[in-house]
Amino acid sequence: MDEVRLTYVSTCATASRESAESLAGTAAPARTWLLIEQTGPWGAHALTDSHLDPDVGRALEAAAEGTGVRVALIRRPGRHADCHGTSRRRMFLAHTAPGCSWIRTTTVTDPRAALDLDFTALGAGEHRGLWEPYIGEPLVLVCTNGKRDRCCALLGRPLAAELAAGGSEVWEVTHIGGHRFSPTLFVLPYGYAYGRASAPLVKEAVEAARDGRITSDHCRGRSAWDRPGQAADLAVRGLIGEDRADALDVVRTDPMWPEPKPANSRTPSATVVGASPAWVVTVAHSDGRTWQVTVEQRADGAAAPASCGAPLGPPARMAVVSVAAANGMLHGTPQAAASR
């Protein structure tokens, strides 16, 4: 028991949880996911450190760069024999943007087939009839790559196994960022990520996704947007009580630049809007309403490691400073949303 307790206390996930680090605005940005089944062990950089041909992995990374497509490996929960003889493997493509979320799937004998994809079109949400439409239950992807961070294995694999035993359509996935929020996962087709998850929470998220909704509890954000957009989306949802997945869209994100400060100003530079990265994010509702959300990146939280073995430091976080409707201020109480 003492050994188990020591392992638990020493993890980055424990440090993050105990410091009450916010989850919002921490999801890995990806408008489109390409998920390739690869059995056997995964290394820290799984695309080039697994039984997938490393030349194929490097080529996939190069093809996806700058397109909005994120490539990851998946496998079914359970024991993973160190074998090379996988004859057929599943592949999924999933686009997560509001109003045009979809999942396509196929089975291939050679993962090199993925190199023929039009990554630019897929990143823009155009599947052009590729493969077959996926019509099953919402997909749950749980990060379990212990070679990337041990929290993902210690906390992610038991959760994936429990969900699989309960009948969820669950896969293990190589890396979705935010090790310290383990167990962490995302749910397709909408692409909302969750951290510090439990089986009951995931079941709730799946039931919501089945009905075209999301649950905001333990939500990290929607992968379709960058982290300021994720934080803004969740802030507006919390303000108006909106849970329909496609009701809100982030239509633009504009950086804010530091304003010149008078030479005789006594205001500390850290308090000047724009001294740290900041954005004005425009969020639109399907009913025509819009909001402008001011988001600042701050690093004023309790020191914690970004991953197991990393040095202590205050994690960068997204702070929602204000939410203003088109006709005036609705909310001006700062909210915090963490970011890697």
SULPE-V868598 format. One record per backbone hydrogen bond with DSSP energy under -1.0 kcal/mol. NH is the residue of the N-H (numbers start at 1). CO is the residue of the C=O. If there is no record, write none. Layout:
nh | co
NH | CO
NH | CO
This chain:
nh | co
5 | 1
6 | 2
7 | 3
8 | 4
9 | 5
10 | 6
11 | 8
15 | 11
16 | 12
17 | 13
18 | 14
19 | 15
20 | 17
21 | 16
25 | 220
26 | 220
30 | 223
32 | 68
33 | 94
34 | 70
35 | 92
36 | 72
37 | 90
38 | 74
43 | 49
48 | 45
57 | 53
58 | 54
59 | 55
60 | 56
61 | 57
62 | 58
63 | 59
64 | 60
65 | 61
67 | 64
70 | 32
72 | 34
74 | 36
75 | 172
83 | 81
89 | 108
91 | 106
92 | 35
93 | 104
94 | 33
95 | 102
96 | 31
100 | 97
102 | 95
104 | 93
105 | 132
106 | 91
108 | 89
113 | 110
114 | 111
115 | 112
116 | 113
117 | 114
119 | 117
122 | 118
123 | 119
124 | 120
125 | 122
126 | 121
130 | 127
132 | 105
134 | 103
139 | 188
140 | 169
141 | 186
142 | 171
143 | 184
144 | 173
146 | 144
148 | 145
149 | 145
152 | 149
154 | 150
155 | 151
159 | 155
160 | 156
161 | 157
162 | 158
163 | 159
164 | 160
165 | 161
166 | 162
167 | 164
168 | 163
170 | 168
171 | 140
172 | 75
173 | 142
174 | 73
181 | 178
182 | 179
185 | 194
186 | 141
187 | 192
188 | 139
191 | 187
193 | 221
194 | 185
195 | 218
196 | 181
197 | 183
202 | 198
203 | 199
204 | 200
205 | 201
206 | 202
207 | 203
208 | 204
209 | 205
210 | 206
212 | 209
213 | 208
214 | 243
219 | 216
220 | 193
223 | 191
225 | 222
230 | 226
231 | 227
232 | 228
233 | 229
234 | 230
235 | 231
236 | 232
237 | 233
238 | 234
239 | 235
240 | 236
241 | 237
242 | 237
245 | 212
247 | 244
249 | 284
251 | 282
252 | 282
254 | 280
256 | 278
265 | 262
271 | 268
272 | 269
275 | 272
279 | 295
280 | 254
281 | 293
282 | 252
283 | 291
284 | 249
285 | 289
286 | 247
288 | 285
291 | 283
292 | 324
293 | 281
294 | 322
295 | 279
296 | 319
297 | 277
298 | 317
304 | 313
310 | 307
317 | 298
318 | 337
319 | 296
320 | 335
321 | 294
322 | 294
323 | 331
324 | 292
325 | 328
326 | 290
328 | 325
330 | 323
331 | 323
335 | 320
337 | 318
339 | 316
